[in-house]
Amino acid sequence: MENIKELIEEINSRKPKDYEKMSIKEVSNELHKVMEFEQMIVKKIKLFEDDHQEPDLIKYAKMIYKKIIERETSLIQETYLKKIDSQYLNS
């Protein structure tokens, strides 16, 4: 149970960065990092499920990681598109 709580804390501690101040390449790298983070979280949750540990906490961890990843991915995409638009299309 303690491992699941630590995972939930890890998920909750993830905060979006100021993508507006980053270059297009940096924003792209951040998207890769978010995707890697998501894969790591999914693997950990799968291990907890396989061990039949605390289904309610696992369900909560899934819910929060999806919301956080969705929010961060959306912010990155929005910033990335703005930067591409301003740098390449409105030059």
MDTraj code that builds the backbone (N, CA, C; nanometers):
import mdtraj as md
import numpy as np

residues = "MET GLU ASN ILE LYS GLU LEU ILE GLU GLU ILE ASN SER ARG LYS PRO LYS ASP TYR GLU LYS MET SER ILE LYS GLU VAL SER ASN GLU LEU HIS LYS VAL MET GLU PHE GLU GLN MET ILE VAL LYS LYS ILE LYS LEU PHE GLU ASP ASP HIS GLN GLU PRO ASP LEU ILE LYS TYR ALA LYS MET ILE TYR LYS LYS ILE ILE GLU ARG GLU THR SER LEU ILE GLN GLU THR TYR LEU LYS LYS ILE ASP SER GLN TYR LEU ASN SER".split()
xyz = np.array([
    [0.0825, -0.1198, 0.0000],
    [0.0000, 0.0000, 0.0000],
    [0.0867, 0.1258, 0.0000],
    [0.1972, 0.1187, 0.0684],
    [0.2864, 0.2354, 0.0762],
    [0.3434, 0.2696, -0.0616],
    [0.3719, 0.1667, -0.1431],
    [0.4239, 0.1908, -0.2781],
    [0.3237, 0.2657, -0.3647],
    [0.1983, 0.2319, -0.3505],
    [0.0947, 0.2993, -0.4285],
    [0.0830, 0.4448, -0.3839],
    [0.0899, 0.4671, -0.2543],
    [0.0835, 0.6050, -0.2034],
    [0.2020, 0.6867, -0.2545],
    [0.3198, 0.6260, -0.2597],
    [0.4377, 0.6955, -0.3124],
    [0.4196, 0.7283, -0.4605],
    [0.3598, 0.6357, -0.5337],
    [0.3333, 0.6595, -0.6747],
    [0.2360, 0.7750, -0.6921],
    [0.1330, 0.7784, -0.6107],
    [0.0349, 0.8870, -0.6169],
    [0.1030, 1.0200, -0.5858],
    [0.1914, 1.0218, -0.4873],
    [0.2654, 1.1447, -0.4549],
    [0.3539, 1.1869, -0.5721],
    [0.4170, 1.0893, -0.6370],
    [0.5017, 1.1183, -0.7528],
    [0.4192, 1.1786, -0.8664],
    [0.3026, 1.1236, -0.8894],
    [0.2143, 1.1750, -0.9938],
    [0.1713, 1.3169, -0.9594],
    [0.1275, 1.3367, -0.8361],
    [0.0792, 1.4685, -0.7937],
    [0.1888, 1.5744, -0.7914],
    [0.3120, 1.5326, -0.7755],
    [0.4211, 1.6300, -0.7678],
    [0.4623, 1.6818, -0.9047],
    [0.4137, 1.6203, -1.0088],
    [0.4482, 1.6632, -1.1447],
    [0.3744, 1.7930, -1.1771],
    [0.4498, 1.8957, -1.2031],
    [0.3929, 2.0274, -1.2330],
    [0.4346, 2.0694, -1.3730],
    [0.3440, 2.1306, -1.4479],
    [0.3809, 2.1785, -1.5813],
    [0.4863, 2.2887, -1.5719],
    [0.5670, 2.2956, -1.6733],
    [0.6717, 2.3974, -1.6788],
    [0.6209, 2.5154, -1.7603],
    [0.7022, 2.6181, -1.7674],
    [0.6670, 2.7362, -1.8467],
    [0.7122, 2.7114, -1.9904],
    [0.6293, 2.6429, -2.0660],
    [0.6643, 2.6036, -2.2016],
    [0.6780, 2.7232, -2.2960],
    [0.6118, 2.8316, -2.2642],
    [0.6178, 2.9517, -2.3480],
    [0.7610, 3.0056, -2.3589],
    [0.8400, 2.9849, -2.2559],
    [0.9771, 3.0371, -2.2542],
    [1.0767, 2.9421, -2.3206],
    [1.0291, 2.8278, -2.3640],
    [1.1179, 2.7270, -2.4225],
    [1.1207, 2.7385, -2.5743],
    [1.2270, 2.6858, -2.6313],
    [1.2355, 2.6787, -2.7776],
    [1.1480, 2.5629, -2.8264],
    [1.1273, 2.5571, -2.9554],
    [1.0460, 2.4489, -3.0123],
    [1.1089, 2.3135, -2.9797],
    [1.2401, 2.3058, -2.9899],
    [1.3089, 2.1801, -2.9606],
    [1.2909, 2.1406, -2.8137],
    [1.2997, 2.2361, -2.7241],
    [1.2809, 2.2079, -2.5819],
    [1.1386, 2.1614, -2.5533],
    [1.0417, 2.2245, -2.6176],
    [0.9018, 2.1852, -2.5995],
    [0.8819, 2.0424, -2.6493],
    [0.9429, 2.0120, -2.7630],
    [0.9341, 1.8767, -2.8176],
    [0.9961, 1.7759, -2.7206],
    [1.1088, 1.8108, -2.6625],
    [1.1731, 1.7225, -2.5640],
    [1.0839, 1.7025, -2.4418],
    [1.0154, 1.8072, -2.4011],
    [0.9247, 1.7965, -2.2868],
    [0.8099, 1.7005, -2.3162],
    [0.7617, 1.7020, -2.4391],
    [0.6556, 1.6086, -2.4764],
    [0.7063, 1.4648, -2.4653],
    [0.8280, 1.4414, -2.5089],
    [0.8873, 1.3078, -2.4963],
    [0.8982, 1.2679, -2.3487],
    [0.9384, 1.3611, -2.2651],
    [0.9512, 1.3325, -2.1218],
    [0.8161, 1.2975, -2.0603],
    [0.7119, 1.3680, -2.1015],
    [0.5774, 1.3394, -2.0508],
    [0.5346, 1.1996, -2.0930],
    [0.5640, 1.1652, -2.2178],
    [0.5272, 1.0328, -2.2671],
    [0.6039, 0.9229, -2.1938],
    [0.7312, 0.9462, -2.1656],
    [0.8101, 0.8492, -2.0893],
    [0.7562, 0.8362, -1.9474],
    [0.7206, 0.9483, -1.8865],
    [0.6630, 0.9474, -1.7527],
    [0.5342, 0.8655, -1.7520],
    [0.4511, 0.8877, -1.8514],
    [0.3258, 0.8142, -1.8609],
    [0.3515, 0.6636, -1.8731],
    [0.4453, 0.6252, -1.9560],
    [0.4769, 0.4825, -1.9726],
    [0.5255, 0.4209, -1.8421],
    [0.6094, 0.4943, -1.7690],
    [0.6601, 0.4452, -1.6418],
    [0.5458, 0.4266, -1.5418],
    [0.4554, 0.5234, -1.5363],
    [0.3412, 0.5160, -1.4436],
    [0.2511, 0.3977, -1.4793],
    [0.2248, 0.3797, -1.6072],
    [0.1396, 0.2686, -1.6509],
    [0.2021, 0.1352, -1.6114],
    [0.3333, 0.1224, -1.6280],
    [0.4012, -0.0024, -1.5897],
    [0.3891, -0.0282, -1.4391],
    [0.4095, 0.0761, -1.3596],
    [0.4000, 0.0599, -1.2149],
    [0.2585, 0.0217, -1.1728],
    [0.1604, 0.0873, -1.2323],
    [0.0206, 0.0560, -1.1988],
    [-0.0110, -0.0880, -1.2366],
    [0.0381, -0.1307, -1.3511],
    [0.0152, -0.2686, -1.3955],
    [0.0737, -0.3682, -1.2945],
    [0.1921, -0.3370, -1.2430],
    [0.2530, -0.4252, -1.1422],
    [0.1676, -0.4315, -1.0160],
    [0.1156, -0.3174, -0.9733],
    [0.0289, -0.3149, -0.8553],
    [-0.0986, -0.3947, -0.8805],
    [-0.1529, -0.3816, -1.0006],
    [-0.2737, -0.4579, -1.0346],
    [-0.2448, -0.6081, -1.0347],
    [-0.1297, -0.6451, -1.0901],
    [-0.0932, -0.7871, -1.0943],
    [-0.0756, -0.8453, -0.9551],
    [-0.0314, -0.7612, -0.8613],
    [-0.0154, -0.8049, -0.7227],
    [-0.1449, -0.7950, -0.6427],
    [-0.2516, -0.7488, -0.7086],
    [-0.3831, -0.7329, -0.6450],
    [-0.3766, -0.6432, -0.5211],
    [-0.3053, -0.5329, -0.5358],
    [-0.2904, -0.4399, -0.4243],
    [-0.3963, -0.3308, -0.4320],
    [-0.4577, -0.2995, -0.3231],
    [-0.5464, -0.1844, -0.3032],
    [-0.6154, -0.1323, -0.4309],
    [-0.7185, -0.2012, -0.4774],
    [-0.7837, -0.1610, -0.6026],
    [-0.8371, -0.0176, -0.6025],
    [-0.8824, 0.0312, -0.4874],
    [-0.9337, 0.1696, -0.4831],
    [-0.8215, 0.2715, -0.5029],
    [-0.7064, 0.2460, -0.4420],
    [-0.5926, 0.3360, -0.4606],
    [-0.5396, 0.3287, -0.6035],
    [-0.5404, 0.2099, -0.6608],
    [-0.4963, 0.1942, -0.7997],
    [-0.5893, 0.2718, -0.8923],
    [-0.7178, 0.2608, -0.8678],
    [-0.8158, 0.3334, -0.9483],
    [-0.7928, 0.4846, -0.9364],
    [-0.7661, 0.5314, -0.8159],
    [-0.7387, 0.6733, -0.7932],
    [-0.6107, 0.7158, -0.8651],
    [-0.5059, 0.6333, -0.8567],
    [-0.3794, 0.6643, -0.9252],
    [-0.4008, 0.6755, -1.0760],
    [-0.4802, 0.5846, -1.1314],
    [-0.5099, 0.5903, -1.2754],
    [-0.5811, 0.7195, -1.3110],
    [-0.6764, 0.7554, -1.2295],
    [-0.7558, 0.8750, -1.2560],
    [-0.6679, 1.0002, -1.2541],
    [-0.5838, 1.0136, -1.1523],
    [-0.5046, 1.1358, -1.1426],
    [-0.3937, 1.1400, -1.2472],
    [-0.3326, 1.0260, -1.2777],
    [-0.2263, 1.0307, -1.3777],
    [-0.2833, 1.0671, -1.5143],
    [-0.4021, 1.0165, -1.5456],
    [-0.4638, 1.0504, -1.6745],
    [-0.4944, 1.1995, -1.6826],
    [-0.5471, 1.2554, -1.5757],
    [-0.5798, 1.3989, -1.5741],
    [-0.4539, 1.4842, -1.5856],
    [-0.3514, 1.4481, -1.5118],
    [-0.2279, 1.5264, -1.5117],
    [-0.1567, 1.5166, -1.6466],
    [-0.1481, 1.3965, -1.7014],
    [-0.0837, 1.3781, -1.8316],
    [-0.1629, 1.4490, -1.9404],
    [-0.2938, 1.4388, -1.9326],
    [-0.3800, 1.5060, -2.0304],
    [-0.3599, 1.6578, -2.0254],
    [-0.3568, 1.7127, -1.9053],
    [-0.3382, 1.8574, -1.8891],
    [-0.2021, 1.9022, -1.9428],
    [-0.0988, 1.8290, -1.9043],
    [0.0360, 1.8675, -1.9449],
    [0.0546, 1.8515, -2.0958],
    [0.0041, 1.7442, -2.1520],
    [0.0141, 1.7216, -2.2960],
    [-0.0592, 1.8309, -2.3719],
    [-0.1744, 1.8686, -2.3240],
    [-0.2527, 1.9744, -2.3876],
    [-0.1767, 2.1071, -2.3859],
    [-0.1166, 2.1403, -2.2728],
    [-0.0377, 2.2633, -2.2631],
    [0.0806, 2.2614, -2.3593],
    [0.1476, 2.1488, -2.3661],
    [0.2622, 2.1357, -2.4561],
    [0.2176, 2.1498, -2.6009],
    [0.1109, 2.0819, -2.6377],
    [0.0618, 2.0884, -2.7750],
    [0.0223, 2.2307, -2.8133],
    [-0.0484, 2.2955, -2.7255],
    [-0.0911, 2.4332, -2.7516],
    [0.0299, 2.5241, -2.7735],
    [0.1272, 2.5133, -2.6861],
    [0.2481, 2.5957, -2.6962],
    [0.3265, 2.5616, -2.8221],
    [0.3396, 2.4342, -2.8484],
    [0.4137, 2.3883, -2.9662],
    [0.3515, 2.4431, -3.0940],
    [0.2196, 2.4330, -3.1040],
    [0.1518, 2.4828, -3.2238],
    [0.1656, 2.6346, -3.2383],
    [0.1562, 2.7061, -3.1289],
    [0.1752, 2.8519, -3.1334],
    [0.3151, 2.8873, -3.1820],
    [0.4137, 2.8162, -3.1309],
    [0.5521, 2.8443, -3.1680],
    [0.5779, 2.8116, -3.3146],
    [0.5263, 2.7003, -3.3606],
    [0.5423, 2.6632, -3.5008],
    [0.4738, 2.7671, -3.5892],
    [0.3537, 2.8044, -3.5509],
    [0.2778, 2.9032, -3.6266],
    [0.3537, 3.0356, -3.6339],
    [0.4007, 3.0828, -3.5222],
    [0.4670, 3.2132, -3.5203],
    [0.6039, 3.2093, -3.5881],
    [0.6723, 3.0981, -3.5762],
    [0.8069, 3.0916, -3.6326],
    [0.8077, 3.0591, -3.7818],
    [0.7185, 2.9738, -3.8253],
    [0.7254, 2.9269, -3.9631],
    [0.6127, 2.9757, -4.0519],
    [0.4953, 2.9932, -3.9986],
    [0.3826, 3.0297, -4.0837],
    [0.3592, 3.1796, -4.0923],
    [0.3926, 3.2527, -3.9886],
    [0.3709, 3.3970, -3.9883],
    [0.5011, 3.4745, -4.0037],
    [0.6009, 3.4138, -4.0625],
    [0.7308, 3.4796, -4.0759],
    [0.7251, 3.5935, -4.1753],
])
top = md.Topology()
chain = top.add_chain()
for i, resn in enumerate(residues, 1):
    res = top.add_residue(resn, chain, resSeq=i)
    for name in ("N", "CA", "C"):
        top.add_atom(name, md.element.get_by_symbol(name[0]), res)
traj = md.Trajectory(xyz[None], top)
